[in-house]
């Protein structure tokens, strides 16, 4: 059972490097206020930060997926790609990206689906 979001964010904030903690506080605020667009943009900045790398997969799986249907699907795939870079091996990376592609395979998000399929194909190419 995954932790509830406020507890998850508080835990992540405590574990995070000091410079990332204000960003996580912002996530908590946006989450409580249901400001999905602002939350997504803040997450993109967090995911780009070099010191956030160890937490990306967990942030994606526990936090981002909780509101994935409420945000721009292209940004969702972009967040997934940044998180996928932290996968331990190519098989995990492939499975992760295939799950992302399946998640965005909807009539109103075909651009995101194609983006995810290209990422899946890229992983398969690297695997040979």
C-alpha positions in Angstrom: 0.0 0.0 0.0 1.5 3.3 -1.0 1.7 6.1 1.5 -0.8 9.0 1.2 0.6 11.9 -0.7 1.1 14.4 2.1 3.1 11.8 4.1 5.0 10.8 1.0 6.0 14.4 0.2 6.9 15.2 3.9 9.1 12.1 3.9 10.8 13.0 0.6 11.3 16.6 1.8 13.2 15.3 4.8 15.4 13.0 2.7 16.0 15.6 0.0 19.1 17.8 -0.3 18.5 21.2 1.4 18.3 23.0 -1.9 15.5 20.8 -3.2 13.3 21.0 0.0 11.6 24.3 -1.0 10.6 22.7 -4.3 8.9 19.8 -2.4 7.1 22.3 -0.2 5.8 23.9 -3.4 4.5 20.5 -4.5 2.7 20.1 -1.2 1.0 23.5 -1.7 0.0 22.9 -5.3 -1.2 19.3 -4.4 -3.5 20.7 -1.6 -4.9 23.4 -3.9 -5.3 21.0 -6.9 -3.2 23.3 -9.2 -2.2 20.5 -11.6 -0.7 22.7 -14.3 1.5 24.6 -11.8 2.4 21.3 -10.1 3.4 19.7 -13.4 5.6 22.7 -14.3 7.3 22.6 -10.8 7.9 18.9 -11.2 9.5 19.3 -14.6 12.0 21.8 -12.9 12.6 19.4 -10.0 13.1 16.4 -12.4 15.7 18.4 -14.3 17.7 19.2 -11.2 20.8 17.0 -11.0 20.4 16.3 -7.3 16.9 15.0 -7.7 18.0 11.9 -9.8 18.0 9.3 -7.0 14.3 10.2 -6.1 12.9 10.4 -9.7 11.5 6.9 -10.1 9.8 6.9 -6.7 8.4 10.4 -7.3 7.0 9.3 -10.6 5.5 6.0 -9.4 4.1 7.2 -6.1 3.3 10.9 -6.8 3.0 11.8 -10.5 0.8 8.7 -11.3 -1.7 9.9 -8.7 -2.8 12.8 -10.8 -1.5 11.7 -14.3 -4.9 11.9 -15.9 -5.3 15.5 -14.9 -2.2 16.8 -16.6 -0.8 17.4 -20.1 0.0 13.9 -21.4 3.1 15.1 -23.3 4.5 16.5 -20.0 3.6 13.2 -18.4 5.7 11.3 -20.9 8.5 13.9 -20.5 8.5 13.3 -16.7 8.5 9.5 -17.3 11.5 9.8 -19.7 13.5 11.7 -17.0 12.5 9.1 -14.4 13.3 6.2 -16.7 16.9 7.3 -16.9 17.2 6.1 -13.3 16.2 2.5 -14.1 18.7 -0.1 -13.0 18.8 -2.0 -16.3 17.5 -2.0 -19.8 14.7 -4.5 -19.1 13.3 -2.4 -16.3 13.7 0.7 -18.6 11.8 -1.0 -21.4 9.0 -2.3 -19.1 8.7 1.2 -17.5 8.4 2.9 -20.9 5.9 0.3 -22.3 3.7 1.0 -19.2 3.9 4.7 -19.9 2.9 4.2 -23.6 0.0 2.1 -22.5 -1.1 4.8 -20.0 -1.2 7.5 -22.6 -2.8 5.4 -25.4 -6.1 7.3 -25.6 -7.9 9.0 -28.5 -7.2 12.5 -27.1 -3.5 12.0 -26.4 -2.1 10.3 -29.5 0.8 12.8 -29.7 1.9 11.7 -26.2 1.4 8.0 -27.2 3.6 8.4 -30.3 6.2 10.2 -28.1 6.2 7.3 -25.7 6.4 4.7 -28.5 9.4 6.4 -29.9 11.0 6.1 -26.4 10.1 2.4 -26.3 11.7 1.9 -29.8 14.8 3.8 -28.7 15.2 1.5 -25.7 14.7 -1.6 -27.9 17.3 -0.3 -30.3 19.8 0.1 -27.5 19.1 -3.4 -26.4 19.8 -4.7 -29.8 
